[in-house]
Amino acid sequence: FTRRCRGVAMIDMEGHEARAAIAELDGVELNGQSIQVREERPRGKKKRGGRRR
């Protein structure tokens, strides 16, 4: 935990081009940092938790 900005970006791509970009760019070093490229997974519905007081 460094309290530094993670530098997040999102790109919209589909199909074989997206899979090729992920395979080519995941783990590449950029400005001295290894980047992580992954496919976004659909989020499930959040459960409302906790107790009301």
ZIUR-V14519 format. One record per pair of residues at least 6 apart in sequence whose C-alpha atoms are under 8 Angstrom apart, sorted by the first residue. I is the first residue (numbers start at 1). J is the second residue. If there is no record, write none. Layout:
I:J
I:J
This chain:
22:37
22:38
22:39
25:35
25:36
25:37
26:35
26:36
26:37
26:38
27:34
27:35
27:36
27:37
28:34
28:35
28:36
29:35
